[in-house]
Structures are given as C-alpha cells and as structure tokens.
Amino acid sequence: MYKPIAGLIVATILVEPNSALAQQQVLEEVFVSARKVEETSQTVPISMSVLTEEKIQSINAFDFTDIDRIVPSLQLGANSPASATLKIRNVGPDFFALAFPAAVAVYVDGVPQAQPGSVFSTMLDIQRIEVLNGPQGTLYGKNAPAGLISIYTNNPTMNEFGGYITSSYSSWDTSNNMAALNIPLVEDQLAFRLAGMYARSDGYMDNAVPGVNEANGKDHKGFRAKLLWQPTNNMDFLLSYYHANLTTDDNGQSYQGPVPDERGLSDYTSQYDDYKVYKGIPSFSDTKVDDINFNWQWALDDLQITLLGQYQDLDIFQQQDNSNWRVVPGPEVTRDYLEFDPVAYSFEFQAAGNIGDDIDYLFGTIYSKDDTKTVNFIQNINVDGTAETEATGIYTNWTYRFNDKWDSSLGARYSNVDYKATVFGFIPGLGELNTNYDQNYSDPSYSFKVRHYPLPDVLLYGAIDTAFRSGGLNVLAPLAGQLSEIFPQPPVSGNLLTIANDYLEFGQEDSIAYEIGMKSTFLEQRLRWNVALFYQNYNDHQYRTSPSDSAVTTVLSGPLSNLAVNVEDLDVYGFETEIDYLINDNWSMFATAAYSKPEIQEYTKRMCEEGEATPGTLVCPGKKGQQLNDEPVLHALSQLRYTQPIPGTSWNFSGQVTAEYYDKPNQTVNTPNVEDVLIFDMTLGIEENSGVWSAKIWSKNLLDKTIILEESVEENIITGDLIGYSSYPQAPRSFGITVNYRF
C-alpha cells in the first residue's frame, strides 16, 4: 500500500526541471501570527502547518472538516456544532459537549472560541489557517495541551473596491456558494467588507426508513461584516459581526449485517457500500451563532499595543434517534434531544516590542467567562444543567539574540480557572436528581525554545512546552446511582454504583512536550522541507469512555456514554514533515506526512468495549504500551500539479492528482472491515491570466473506495448476540464543478 503514494512522490522529484525557467520561481513567504507577532512561518520554532487560500482550494475544501486531509497531524469531524471531534497528534476528546474542556484551542481572528464545534461549518472568506502542533499553554492559555487552530478571515482594504463570487455544484445535490465585497468608504481611513455564504447538500447517506428522508445533509447560511477604521497612520480599529444559521442532519451510523426491527429480530441485511442508515426519527441539529469581535491596535516606535474583545451567543438544538429500528416508531417512543445555549465573552490586552537590537518581548493578560445552560432529555430522563467557567491569565515571552546564528526564547504564563456546575433532573420512578460542583484550577505553564541557523535558509530548533486544562464534572454520573435502585440485578446494579462513585469528577490534565526540528529552503527558494520529531507526556490526560451495553443494559448505555476520565500516564511520540517543491514553470509538488502514536502507561478507569471482555464486565484497565484510541497513526498526502498556458489565448490550463494514505488503525476489538486506505483525487481547471475568471472540474475518491476508518460491534438488543458492525463510512466517489469570478 505504501508503493503507490511513494511512487507519486518520487515521480514528482524525478521530473526533469527546466533550469532556466525554474530559477525564475521562488516559493512564497507566508506570514503568520503563531507567537502573536508577525513573522514568516519558516522562522517559528515549532511544528506547524499553514493553509493559505490556494492550499485550501487545492483539495476542494468547503468546510473545516476537510482540512485535516492536508494537515495529517490534525483529526477533525463534525456531526453537529454540539459534537465535533478535534484532535492533534491523535489526542483530544471524541467530541465537545456540555462544556467539556477541549484539548485543542480554537481561535478566530485572534479571539478564543468557547464552543469549538460551532466554528466547523462552511468556511467563509478565509485568509489562512494556522495549525500549531503540541502544547500552546504559554501564549494561548488553558485548554491547549494538544495544540491550536487559529483561523484568520480577510479584513477590509482601504483603497481598493472589489470582491469575488464562488459557486460549486457537486454530487448529492450539493452546492457551496460564497461572495465577498470590499468597499472603501473614506480614503485611507474607513473601509467595509461583507462576506456571505450558503451551502446545502442532501448528503451521501440515505435513510432507509420510509417517510424519514434525513440522513447526513446540511443547510448552512451566514454572513460576516467587518468595519476597519484607521484614524491615524499607526492606529487601527476593527469591528466585526458574524451570524450563521446551521442545520445539519445526523441520522447515525451505517450498518453491515442484519438490521433489527422493532422486535429486535434480524431479517434484513445491509452493506456499508449501500450508504444507508436505519433511523425512524429524524436526527439533526439546528444552531444559531452570533459573534461580535473588536481589535484595536496602536503601533508606537518600539511598541505595539493590542486590545481584543469578543462576545459570542450560541443556541443549539439537537435531536437524536437511538432506536436503530427499520420502521417509524409510534408517538409513545421518546425523542432524545439536547438544548445547549452557551454565552461567552473575553478581553485580552497585549504589548509587544523590542529593547535594542537583541531583545524582543511580549506580555499580556486575558479574562474570559463562559455561561452554559443545558436541557438534556434521554430515555425519558430530563436533566437541566448550568456551567460557568471564569478564567484569568497573565503571560510573557522574551527572545534574546546572541548573534546572527543563535537565539533563545523563554515564555511563562499563570492561569486561574473557576468552574461551577449545577445539575437538576427528574427521573421517572425515582424523583429528583440534584448535584452541585464548585472547583478552582490554577497552574503555571512555560516554554523554552532555542533557534540556530547553520545556513541562512536552514533553521534548527529545540523546544520544551507545557500546558494544562481544567477538570470538571460528569453531570450524568449521579444518575447511575439512582438508576441502580430500579435495575437491582447483578452485575448491572453494581456497575451503576461504580459509575456514580468513581466517575463523578475528572481531574486537571498536565502535559509537557519535547520537540526538535528543521525548517529549510533549498534550490534558490524553490524547495522547502520541514521536519519535526516530538515526544509528549500527559499526566491525568482527560479522555472519554463509555460502558458497554452488557455492563449497564442497552437502555442505559446511551445516557451514560462518553464519561470523562483521567488516563493517569500517557506518552505520545512521532514526527511531522512537509515538502513544497517548484520543479519548473509547469510542474510543482506538495507532500506531507505525520506519525503520532499515543501509548498508555497507566489507565485504571478504562471501560470495556463491546465484545472485549466477559459480558457484564465494566472496567478493562488499559495495558502499558496499549494504543489509546483507534485513530490511524500514519497519515500522508501528496499532490502533483501541472500548469500550462493555452496557446493563442489568455488562459492557463492546470491539472492535479492527489494521493492520500491512512494506515490500518489499531483495534481493541478486531472487526473485519477496517484496513489501510489509499485515496486518489483529481482536478482539471482553467484560469485567466488576469485571475478574473477561473473554473475547474474535480473528483474526490476517484476510485470509489468504501472508506472505513473505525468500526463498532453491534449486538441484538434482546439477546445480546453479535449481528453485525456499524461505522460512519466516508464519502464515496463524487464529482463537482467550481466557478470563481473576481472583480
């Protein structure tokens, strides 16, 4: 499986360059704000990926869940804004919900996002995306032990009226439409930018239940307005407002095997490549997002002062069918739903400058507060909750240049987090459930980095970084103790009491990472090669675990799923690499790969997976050296691109082939359909020399592979016998066309 993708990479390098033309080309320098000051990506002493508009378009990405294809250290998935997978180096929660602290911080235009899942809808007017691998606890604070995603949208420009319109249409009646307009209002002082998007799709999954059509489609719309005022040459004030309405269908997993009906019988068989789900109740989420940001910057001779602020209000409703029936259930069957209404605001002050020619400094302080109200109705159990997180932090970073070849940086931060939660519920037959939680978390974080330039275009670096994230409460754990009264049979009753006693709280997580790397440019700025090696240790890593059906019954495994626990000791190690190569005027290539393996050293509260142990067993402690999750440890992507002027016209032709590879994930319980994966995409396009018009046709998953990256065991809800397997298969082959007009 390695040979085809390796062959594509080697072929790009062996293409004979036209030396006379190649010397005229250089790779573009990309400026980033990874350390909260502007610098080129090749000078930042950490492993990072920068996605420019061109790179995002190269994979025909229309929402954020596509960008992990071109950033192999990143794992993204979003069933809805209330539940989005976000991992870096294979570490992070399986989804965000109920204010569970993230392992990866998400920033948009410099401000933190309280609910990361709300960000990963259709992309709107993106300038660039920076993905920082490893702990970012010094400059970005709490809840960034795995890394950071920083998204930057386009700002207004003062002296140029213009904009663009982009429209795509593809398989499954999918359309993605975006437009932006830039208007100078007062010369050199005031400008306005408005961008909007509308995206819809029927989705590639079909619901096989008659009369219930929703599967995994979407209907997203939104806009962003920005006003930029420059009262003087050294002062900017930027105000932005973002609004979105996001409807996403999520009708569950596909099956391979017999599909049960309402009696638990198995008389109908399904295959993954049918791309069908069997849900009698529409499962969907509706989300409304309102976001207001401001950014004030004042540049003095040797000092720049920045003040950032944000207010964010989200309203999320999510309905889920957990029945897996092949018929529409009657009105007496409950609809599980979640109402999730977080409100967040933050303020941050930064000052950056230099002392002489050898010392650069940055310091700042931040205050944030998140308030969340939740209504959760599962299996006739109604639970209302509130959560309040109030955080303050102060940070600094200093860089000292010893000479032209050596410098070092030292950063530190102190964060304080107050977390309060209340839970009130009503359980039929048992009465009320009341739980209160009030805890304070505080911790220093630090970073130390050394840079060395043995050659002008070669950077060698070493880095040590730390971070932490606060603990919290499993709001439904107390429910297990009360449910033990109406489920007295062993082992279920004892397992429920264990959950109530041992899984109520999860503690603070601390992490430290060591990294060495190289960032280099060769062949007169035509070849760029970056590589990093890392080792990271997590102490009390926060992770999700769920009881099996046999341990707590099928009825209760859903309400008691996704409990947060601490993995006492976890090691992660691996590498990341990236190559950009301008071969000549016609040929170019890009290749990137990441290997990340999280290994358990101690994990006593790990719950058994279905089919792993004797039925009824609740806890299966993780073994030393066992992989933490079922994510692929190796992910690689390579692109070969060709461009050629069309004779006698003002147009250029381009073609691109992309190869993507995932190795076979580790499986605690072996299932038959998870294998390593090799996928090919292709794009053909034309573009005017002026860049005004462009059009392309493209295909994803060109060979129409059935892609299964994870799989679960499914049992008969009555007998507990194995009946098949379930998964979220990735999309089959698709075709699309994209047209872009710039003015």
N, C-alpha and C positions, 0 to 999 in steps of 0.2 A: 504493500500500500504506500510505502514511502517513495517508491520509484517514480510514479508519475509526477508528483509535486516536485521532487528533487530534479527531475528532468527538465521541468519548466524553468526552474531557477537557473540551472546550468546553461540551458539554451539561451537565456537572455544574456548571460555573461559572454557566451561564445559568439554572439552575433558580431560580425566584423564592423567596427565603428568607422565612419568616415572622419578621419582625424582632423581634416581641415574644417569641417562643419562642427564637430564635437567641441572643439576648443572655443567656439563662439558661445556655447551654452554654459550656464552655471546653475546650480541648484539655488532656489530662492531661500533667502534667510527668513525664518519665521520668528516674529517677536512674540513673547509670552509674558505672563504675569504670575508665573508659578510661585515666586518668592515675594509677591506683592510689590515688585518693582519691575519695570520693563527691561527685558534683556532677551537675547536670542536663545532659542531652545538648546543650541549646541553648547552654551556656557552654563546651563543649570546642572549642578552636580547631583542629580537624582535620575532614576529611570522614569521616563515619561513618554507619552505619545501625544502628538498634536495633530488634530484633524482640521485641516483647512476646508474651505468650501469645495475646492477641487477634489480632495480625497473623499469627502462625503458623497459627492456626485459620482465618483468612480465606482462605487458599489451600489448606486441607485438606491440610496437610503432615504426613506421618507418618515421614519420615526426613530427614536433613540435606541430602540431595541435592536436595530440593525448595526449600530456602530461597533458592537463587540466583535463583529467579523474582522474588522481591520485593526482592532486593538485586542490581540489574543490574550492579554493578561486580564481582560475585563469579561465578566459574565453578566448579561442583562436579560431580563424578561419581565413583561408587564401584562398580567391578566386584567388588571384594573388599577386606577390610581391608588386604591386602598391596599393593593397587594402586588408589590413589584419586587422581583429578585434583583439584587445588586451586589456583586462580589468583585473583588480584585484579588488576583493571585489565589483564586478558589476559596476565599474566606469572606464570609458575610452571611446574614440571615437569608433564609429561603424566601421570605417576603417581609414587608413592613406592614404592620397593623397595630392598632391600639397603642400608639406612641412608643412602640418597642424601639430602643435606640439603634441607629444604623451603625454599621462598621465602616461605611464609606460615606464621607461627607459630600454633599452636592451643593454647589454654588452657581447662581445665575447672575451674571453682571456684577460679581463681587460680593453678593449677599447670600447667606446660608438659607437653604430650603428646609422648612420644618418637616414636610412630608414629601420625601424624595419621589414617591410614586407618582405624584401629580405632575412632575416635570416630564415624564417619559411618554408624552403624547406626540402628536405630529410636530415635527420640527418647524420652527418659524423664524425666518430671517437670521440664520446662524452665521456668525463671522468665523468662529473657530471653537473647538472643544479641546481642553487640556485634560488629560488623564494622568494623574500623578500616582505612581505605584509605591506602596509602602506607607508607613505611619506619617501623618501630617499633623501631629498633635501640637506643634510649636506655633506655627503661623495661623493654623485654622482651627485649633482648639479641640474640644471634646468630640468624641464620636467620629474620629477619623483614624482608627488604628490600622485599617486595611488600605486606605488611600483616599483619593479625592477626584471628583469630576467637576471641572469648572467650565461653565458654558458662557460664551460671550456672544451677544447679539449685536447687530450692526447699529451704530449710532448715526444721528443726523450729521450731514456735512454742510458747511456754511455757504459755499459759493457754487454749488452745482445742483441744478434741478435734474432729477432722473428717477429711475426705478426699474422694475422688471416685472414680468408676468411669467410664471412657470406652470405648466399643466402636464400631468401624466395620466395615462389610462392604461390599465393592465388587467390581468386575469381576475375572474370572480367579480366583475363589475366594480373594480377598484379604481378610484380616481383620487389624485392628490393635486391640489391647486393652491398656489401661493402667489401673492403680489405684494410689492412694496413701492412706496412713493416717497421721495425726498424733496422737501420744499424749503429753499432759503426764504426766510421772512424778512429779516433785516440784515443787510450786507455786513459780513464779518461779526455779527453779534447774535443773531437768532435764527434757528433752523428747526424744522419739524419733520419727523419721519413716521409714516404709518405703514404697518405691515399686517396682512391678514392671511388666513388660511382656511380651507375647507377640504376635508378628506372623508371619504366614505368607502366601505367595502362590504360585500356580502360575506366575505371570509371563505377560506378554503375548506372548512369543515361544514358538513350538513347535519342537521338534526333529523334522525330517522323516525322520530315520534310524529305521527300525523297531527297536523294543525299547530305544531310548535316549530317555527322555522328558524328561530335564532340559534346561531352556533358560535362563530368567532368573528363576526363582522364588527364594524365600527361606524360611528358618525361623529366627527370631530370638527368643531369650528371655533375660531378665536381670532383675536387681533392684539397688536401691541402698538401703542402710541408713545413716541418719545419727543421731548422738547429740550433742546440744548440752547443755553444762554451763555454767552461769553461777554460779560460786561467790560472786561479788560483783557489785554493780551496774555495775562498769566493767571486768569481765573475762569473756571468752567462751573456751570450748574446744570445738571442733567436730571430731568424728571421723567419717569416712565410709568405707564399703566398697562397691565396685561389682563385680558379677560378671555376665558375659554369655557365652552360647554362641551363635555366629552361623554359620549355614550359608547360603551364597549360591551359587546356580547361575550360571555364566557360560559359556554354550556358544557364545560367539563372535559374529561379525558376520552380519548378514543379507546376501543377495545380490540383485542384479538382473542377470540374464543367465544363460547356460548354467552349470550346476553340474557340475563334474568328478566322475567316479567314480574308482575306484582305479587305472584305467589312464590317467588324465589326459584322457579323452575328454569331450566336451560334448554330451550327448544329452537333457538335461533343463533346462528354463528356469524361473527363479524371478523373482518381482517383490517389491519391498520391502513392498507392502501385503499380501503373504501372511504377513508376520511369522514367517518360518521361518528356522531355522538348519540346517546340514548337518554334524553332528558325530557321528562314530562312537564317541567315548569321552566319557563324562560329564566336563564341565569344571566345577569347583566349588572353593569354599574353605570350610574349617572353621576357626573362630577361637574361642579361649577367652581371655577377658580377666579379670584380677584386678587391682583398683586400690584402694589404701589411701591416704587423704589425711588430714592433720590441719591445723588452722588455729587458732592461739592469738592472741588479740587482747587488749591491755591499754590502756585509754584513760585517760590522765592529764589534767591540766588543759589543757596546751597541747601535748600529745604523744600520739601513738598508736603503739604498738609491735605489730608483727605478725610471727609466725613461721609459715612454711608448710613442709610436707613432703609427699612423695609416694613411694610405691613402686608400680611397675607391672610386671606379668608377662604377656606375651602368648605364646600358642602358635598358630601359623598353619600350616595345610597347604593347599596349592593345587595342584590337578591341572588340566592344560590339554591339549586336543587341538588340534594344529596341522595336521591332515591335510586337512581340508575334503573328506573323502570322503562319498559318499552311501550307503555300506554300512558295516557294522560290521567293522573290521579284525580280523585274526586275532591270537592272543596274542603272535605274534612282533613286532607293532608296538609300539613303546615308548610308555609313558605319561609325558609330561613332567610333572614335579612340582617343587614348591618347599616346603621346610620352613623356617620363619622364626620364630625364638624370641628376640625382644628382651626384655631386662630393664632397667628404668630406675629411677633414684631421683633426687630433687632436694631441696635445702633452700634456703630463702630467708628472709632477715631484712630487715624494712622498718621505718623510723621516719619518721613524718610529723608535722609540727607547724607552728607559726607563731611569728614573732618580732614582737610588737606587732601592729598592725592592718594593716601594709603588706607583710609578707614571709611567704610560705608556703614550706616546704621539704619535701623528701622525699629520703631516701637509703636505699640497701640494698645487699645483697650476696647472691649466689646461687652455689651449687655444684650441678652435675648430672653424672651419669655414666650412659652407655648402653652395655650389652654385648649384642651380637647374634651368634647362631650361625645359620648358613645351610647348608642342603643343597639343591643345585640340580641336577636331573637333566634334561638337554635333549639330545635326539637321541643317546642312548647315551653322553653325556658327563656324568660325575659330578664336580661341583665342590663342595667344602666350604670354607666361609669363616667367619672371625670378624672382627668390627669392634668397636672400643672407642673411644668418644668421651667425653672428660673435659673439662668446661668450667667456668670460674670467671668471675665478673664482679662489678664494683662500679659503682654508678650513683648519680646525684643529679639532682635537678631543683629549681630555685628560681624563684619567681614574685614579682615586685615590682610593687605597685600605685602608680603615680604619682599618680593621683587617681581619681575615680569613673568616668571615661571611658576611661582608658588603663592598661594593664599589659603586662608582658612576662615571658616565661619563658625560662630557659636551662637545658638539660639536657646531661649528659655521661655517658659510660659507657666503661669499658675491659673488654674481654673477651679471654680466653685459652682456646684450644681445642687439645687434643692429640688427634690422630686416628691410630689404629693399625689395620692390617688385615692379615690373612694369608689366603692362598688356596692350597688344595691340591686338585688334581684328577687324575682318571685318564681318559686319552683312548685309546680302543681303537686299537691300532696304533702309538701314539706314546709311551705311558708316562705319566709323572707331569708335573704342572704345579705349580710352586711359586712364589709371589710374596709378598713382604713389603712393607709400606708403613708408614712412621712419619713424621708431619709435624706441625708446630706452626703454628697460625694465631693471630695476635693483632692487634687493631685498636681504635682509639678510635672512638666514634660520638658525635654531638652533635645537638642540636636547638635551634632558636631560634624563638620564636613571639611575635607582637605581637597584642594584642586592643584594639579600640576600639569604644565604644558611642556612636554619634552620637545614638541614641534609646534609651530604657530597654529596649525589646524588640527592638533591632536590634544584632547583633554583626557587625563587620567584622574579619577576621583575616588575617594573613600567617604562613606557616610555612616553615621550612627544616629538613629532617630527613635524616639519613644512617643507613645500616645496612650490614652485611656478612654474608656467610655463608661458612663454611669450604669448602675444596676437598676433594678425595678421589681415590679410585682406581676405575677401571673394572675390576672384578675379572675379567671375561672377556676383556679385551683381549689379555693374553698368549696366550690360546688361539689367537687368529688367527695368530700367528707359527708355532706348531707345526702348525696345520692347513695352512699353505702347503706343507708337505712332502708331503702326500697329495693336494693339489689344485695340481699344478705348472703347469697350463695357464694361459696369459695370457688375459685380464688378471686372472683370479681370484687367482693366486699373488701378484702384485704388490700387489693391493688388500689382501690379507690381511696382508702385511708392513707396509703403510702403517698399517693399523689397529693392529697390535701396537706400532709405533714412535711414532705420532703421537697415539694416542687412549688411552694408558695412564692418564695423570693429567689431572685438570681442576683449575684454579686457583681461588683465592679470588675471590669476587664483591664488588664495592663499588658502592654506589648513593647518589645524592643526589637529593632531590625538592624542588621549589618549588611552593607552593600558596597561592592567595588564595581567600577565600570569604566568604559571608554567611550568617548564621543569624538568622531574623527571625520575629516573630509579629505579626499584624495583626488588625484587626476584633475588638478586645476578646478576644483569646486564642482566636479561632475559626479563624484561618487561619495556618498555619505554612509558610514557604517557606525552604528551604536550598539553596544552590548553591555549587559549588567548581570552580575551574579549576586544572589542575596540569600540570607538566612534570617528568619524571623521567629521569635519565640513569643507565644501568648500565654499569659498566666490568667487562669479563670476566664478563658475565652467563652463568650456568650454564643450559644448555639440553640437551634430548635430541635425538639424531639417530640414524638407522638406515640401514645400507647397503641398497640395492635388491637384489632377487633376482638381477638380471643381473650385478651387481657382484661378488657372492660366492657365487652359486648359491642356489637356493631352500632347500636343506638347511641352509645356514649362516646365512641372513639372520635366522632366528628366534633362534638362540643369540647372535648378535652384535648384536641390536637394542637400541635405547634406550641408546646410549652417551652419557655426559655429556661435553659440550664447552663451551668458553668462546666466547661471542659477544663479540668484543673491544669493540664500542661499540654500544650500543642506546639509542634515545630512545623515550620513551612520553609521549604528551600527550593531553589530553581534558578532560572535565567530568563532574560528577555533580550531580543535582538531585533534590529531593524536595518534594512538596506534600501537606499534610493540610488538609482544609477541612470544618468543620462548617457545612453550609449552613443547616439549620434542625433542628427536632426530628426530622424524618423523613428528611432526605437528608444524606449525607456522601460525601466522595470522597477518594481517595488516588491519587497519581500519582508515579512515579519513573522516572528515565532515567539512563543512563550511556553515554558515548562514550569509548573507550580504544583508541588506535592505537599499537602498538609497531612502530617502524621501525628497520630495520637500518642502521647506519652503517658497520660493518665486521664481517664474519663469514667467515673464511677456511676453516674446517673443516666447513662445512655439506655434508652428504652429499646426493646427488641423489635425488629422489623417483622412484618407478616411473613411467616414461613421460615424464620431463622431458628426458632427455638421451640421447645415443647409448648403446645397451646396453653394459654393462661399465664405464661411467664411474662412478667412486666419488665424486668431490668436485665439487660445484657451488657455489662460493662465493656467499654472499648479496650481492646488489647494494645499493648505497646507496639508501635510500628504500624498499626492499622490505619488505613487512609480514612480521613474524617468524613468525606462525602463521596458521592458518585459522579462528580464532575470529571471530564477528561483532563488529564494532567498535561497533555501536549496539544497545542492548537497552533496551526501555521497557516499563512496565506501568502500567495504570490500572484503578482499581476505582471503581464507583458502587454505593452501598449505600442501601437504603431500609428503614426500620423503621416499624411502625405498631401501636398497641395493638389487640387484637381486641375489639370491643365486647362488653360484658357478661361478660367473662372476666378472669382474672388473667394472661393470656398476651399476648405480643407476637409479631407476625409480622415476619420480615425477609427481604429478597431482595438478592442481589448479583450483578453482572455484572463479570467481569474480562477485560480485553483485554491481550494480551502480544504484543510485536513484536520480532523479530530481523531485522537487515538481512542481505543476502546476504554471506557471508564471502568474503574474498579466497581465490583458489585458485592455487597454483603450477602445478598441472596441472589444466586445466579438465575437469570432469566434468559430466554433463548434469542431475543431479537436485538440486543444491544451489541453493536460491533463498531469497529473503527469506520470512519466516514471520509470519503473524498468527494467533493462537490466542484462542479465547473459552472461558471457563469460566462456570458459573452455579451459584448456591447459593440454596436456599429453606429457611427454618427457622422454628421457633417456640421460645419460651423463657418460662418462668415469671418473673413479676416478681421473685420471691424469688431467682431464679438456681439453684434446686434442680434442676429438670429442664430439659433442652433437647434438641432433636432437629433434624436437618437432612438434606435430600437434596441431592446435588450431582452435577455432571458436569464432568469435565475434558476439554479438547479437544472441545468441544461439536459443532463442525462436522466432526469426524473427519478432520482433515488428516493426511497422511503427512508427518512432520516429519523432514527430513534436514538436519542442520547440518554434517556433514562426510562426505567420501566418498573412497574409495581405489580405485585401478585394480587389477583382478585379471587375472592372466595365466595361460595354460595352463602347468602345472608341467612339461610335457615340452617344448613347442615355444617357450614364451615369448610366444605370440601373445595379444593382448587378447581376453578372453572376456566381460568384464562389469565390474561395480563392486560394492563392498561398503561397508556402513555399519552403525552402530548406530542404527536409527530410534527416535525417541522414541515413547512410548506412544500408541496410537490412542484413540478416544473411550472413556471409562469412566464408569460411574455408581456412586454409593455412598450409603450412609446412615450417619450418626453419631448416637449417643445418648449423652448425658452426664448423670450424676447426682452431685450434690454434697451432702455431709452434714456 
